[in-house]
Amino acid sequence: MIIDASGFVGAIKYMTLHKIKDPKTVSLIKYELGNIVWKMQRWGDVKAPKDLLATWLQAVESFEMIEPEYTEVLTIATKTDLSFYDAAYLWLAKQKGEPILTMDKDFEKKWDVIHPKDL
């Protein structure tokens, strides 16, 4: 299963992270998770942002981390009107023939998706 940042955070929220089998992602997820923690810190939603980020990064280290083929990602982004970031996850999903665990509605009409609460 391909995991994007929203899918990872959603799986924590819905307590379904343990149900993910053979997780795969792109290295971009680390930056996206950092950005989420940064926003949470700015909004006052987290008291120990460094600890939260360290925990999340440690969790994704167990995922198979795949570096995308960037020119192919650009082609997908152009054809689908997805952001380059989202297109990287779609590229990986197409490479592996697997669904994307996400809460991002932009993927719904472009690929097979699973919402974290449905795991």
C-alpha positions in Angstrom: 0.0 0.0 0.0 1.2 3.5 -0.9 1.1 5.9 2.0 1.0 9.7 1.6 1.3 12.2 4.5 -2.4 12.6 5.0 -2.9 8.9 5.0 -0.2 8.5 7.7 -1.6 11.2 9.9 -5.1 9.9 9.4 -4.0 6.3 10.3 -2.7 7.7 13.6 -5.9 9.7 14.2 -8.2 6.7 13.4 -5.8 4.3 15.2 -5.4 2.1 12.1 -1.6 2.5 11.5 -1.0 -1.1 12.7 -3.3 -2.4 10.0 -1.1 -1.1 7.1 0.6 -4.0 5.3 3.8 -3.6 3.3 3.8 0.2 3.4 5.6 2.1 0.7 6.1 5.8 0.2 8.3 8.5 -1.3 11.0 10.4 0.6 8.9 13.5 0.2 6.7 12.2 3.1 9.4 13.3 5.6 9.1 16.9 4.5 5.4 16.8 4.4 5.2 15.5 8.0 7.6 18.1 9.1 5.4 20.8 7.5 2.3 19.3 9.3 4.1 19.5 12.7 5.3 23.0 11.9 1.7 24.1 11.3 0.5 22.3 14.4 3.1 24.2 16.4 2.1 27.5 14.9 -1.5 26.9 15.8 -0.6 25.8 19.3 -1.9 22.2 18.7 1.3 20.4 19.9 3.4 21.0 23.0 6.5 18.9 22.0 6.8 19.4 18.2 10.4 18.0 18.0 9.3 14.8 19.9 6.3 14.4 17.7 8.3 14.8 14.5 11.0 12.4 15.7 8.3 9.8 16.5 6.6 10.2 13.1 9.9 10.1 11.2 10.9 6.9 13.2 7.6 5.3 12.2 8.0 6.0 8.5 11.6 4.7 8.5 10.0 1.2 8.6 8.3 1.9 5.3 9.9 1.0 2.0 11.1 4.4 0.8 11.3 4.9 -2.9 12.8 7.7 -4.8 10.6 8.7 -7.7 11.6 9.2 -11.3 11.1 13.0 -11.3 10.5 13.5 -15.1 7.8 10.9 -15.0 6.3 12.6 -11.9 6.2 15.9 -13.9 4.4 14.1 -16.8 1.8 12.7 -14.4 1.3 16.1 -12.7 0.8 17.8 -16.1 -1.7 15.2 -17.3 -3.7 14.9 -14.1 -3.5 18.5 -12.8 -2.2 17.2 -9.5 0.5 19.0 -7.6 4.0 17.7 -8.2 3.9 16.4 -4.6 0.7 14.4 -5.1 1.9 13.2 -8.5 4.9 11.6 -6.8 2.6 9.4 -4.8 0.5 8.6 -7.8 3.7 7.7 -9.7 4.6 5.2 -7.0 1.1 3.8 -6.9 1.2 3.2 -10.7 4.7 1.6 -10.5 3.6 -0.8 -7.8 -0.1 -1.2 -8.9 -1.2 -0.5 -5.3 -3.9 1.8 -3.7 -3.0 5.0 -2.0 -3.8 5.4 1.7 -4.8 9.1 1.8 -7.4 11.6 3.0 -6.7 13.8 -0.1 -9.8 14.0 -2.2 -7.7 15.0 -5.3 -6.8 11.3 -5.8 -10.3 9.9 -5.7 -11.0 10.1 -9.4 -7.4 9.4 -10.5 -6.6 6.1 -8.6 -7.8 3.5 -6.2 -7.7 5.1 -2.7 -8.3 3.9 0.8 -9.3 6.3 3.6 -7.5 5.5 6.9 -10.7 5.0 8.8 -11.6 2.3 6.3 -8.6 0.1 7.0 
